[in-house]
Amino acid sequence: MKNKENENIVFSIVVPIYKVEPYLARCVDSLINQTYPHIEIVLVDDGSPDNCPAICDKYAKEDSRIRVIHKKNGGLSDARNAGIDAATGDYIIFVDSDDYIETDTCEKLLPYAQTQSDVLIGEGVPEGGGVRLTHGYTRDIHTGIQYLKIALQHRSMPMAAWLYVYKRSFLCENDLRFRFGITHEDEDFTPRAFLKAKSVLETGLLFYHYIIRDNSITTRKDLSKNGQDLYDTCVRLANIYRQLEDAELKQLLLDSLVMKYLSLSQTGRLYQCGKEYIHKKFVIKNAYLLKTRLKALLYCISPKLYWHINHFTKR
């Protein structure tokens, strides 16, 4: 039975903002028009040099549920962390400022939030249609460790932070924050959060619409920083994973790191960036599944050959 406390669950929506003037109104409008009333919106102006700061202030004057944080530019991780620190709600939803959510998102999330799970799992779709970021593995409540194992056994565990709604007290009690100054921050944050979570719940709700922009961090032509950041993240996570008691989960997680690194090596042509971007030892040491081991072996023979074969087979 619902109690009064659960009926008044508050969702804090954290929006990091930087140079997204053409998209910002659509994003914020999707938030202020939520059909569930108990929300707060934290707009974090990350030193945006365009008209975004003024747009944020205008929205805040018109809607008392909106708070604006103006800060020096520190990147996506820093902006999200500032939003977490400022939030006061029961659950935190991350929305990137060039994306938007369904206007009934919070209303539909409410029954799941009433379970008091540490993490609620949603789904997203790219603007204009495309491959849906989905899970669909279970409807039972699991620990984060149990859920990771189930997802990886299905060969898929999307890492985008905005697919997951986090209980704020869970983030604060475990000091979970995004790592400062790196790209692929979600690849670092999401698995650490799941390893700490005592309860996670799939909702099956498609609520998030995301935009793939040509000039975004992950679609720019020079991905050498992405490659180094992702490798550093993989090394940090590998050290965490090796401490796990569940041998199968450990191997599945390490294998997933290899696949992430090989994927970016492919898209970023990292073999052209110098020897410091070639990490054969890491790849061959942590590959576990047969398909991954075959990919790792080919990569270790020749990263350039690996790229060309993959490029040819995907044409």
Salt bridges, closest charged atoms under 4 A:
GLU40 OE1 - ARG67 NH2 3.15
ASP45 OD2 - HIS70 ND1 2.73
ASP46 OD1 - LYS71 NZ 2.58
ASP57 OD1 - HIS70 NE2 2.78
GLU62 OE2 - LYS58 NZ 2.74
ASP63 OD2 - ARG65 NH2 2.77
ASP78 OD2 - LYS71 NZ 2.73
ASP85 OD1 - ARG177 NH2 3.00
ASP96 OD1 - ARG80 NH2 3.17
ASP98 OD2 - ARG213 NE 2.75
GLU102 OE2 - HIS209 NE2 2.58
ASP104 OD2 - LYS108 NZ 3.22
GLU123 OE1 - ARG132 NE 2.66
GLU127 OE2 - ARG26 NH1 3.75
ASP186 OD1 - ARG80 NH1 2.57
GLU187 OE1 - LYS260 NZ 3.17
ASP188 OD1 - ARG179 NE 3.28
ASP188 OD2 - ARG192 NH2 2.88
ASP188 OD1 - ARG236 NE 3.96
GLU202 OE1 - ARG139 NH1 2.84
ASP229 OD2 - LYS225 NZ 2.93
ASP246 OD2 - LYS149 NZ 3.05
GLU248 OE1 - LYS149 NZ 3.37
